[in-house]
Structure formats: C-alpha cells, structure tokens
Amino acid sequence: MALVDLTLPRWGAAMEDGTVTRWLLAVGERIEAGDVVCEVETEKVNAEVEAPTSGRLAEILVSPGTTVTVGTPIARIQEEE
C-alpha cells in the first residue's frame, strides 16, 4: 500500500499558485479516483481538486486559507489493495 501525494494542479499556463478554500473529506475517509477532495481558488478560477487514485485520505498537508505553488503536495492518499 503506497502513499500518493495529491498535488496542486495547474489549470492554466499562467497559473502559479492557489489557495485551498475548503476540504470536502476528512482524514480517514474512503476516496475513489476522480472524487472531489477539496476546493481551490486561483487568480482566475475557483476549481475542484480530484483524487488521482482510490484509497483513504491519509493526511491533509495544507490548511484552508493557505496559498501554495503549483505542484505542492496538499494531501496524501493511502492506496488500498
């Protein structure tokens, strides 16, 4: 069972960072690939971040209201076999 980083995606060529506005799941909750995990606000859009894999939300690394650069891990998902 591997830990997979959920990173802040880039939604546009000029996007450099985003602010996590709220988490829709709590640590320990089951997730399926494609489920929306959190909402992020950028300079141009409000968007939803989807899980890249199925498993359980193992750790939230970025609190709501925190701004991070593209590619920064914001959570970790524990894949299940």
Helices and strands as residue ranges (DSSP letters): E 3-7, E 17-23, E 30-31, E 36-41, E 46-50, E 55-60, E 67-69, E 73-79
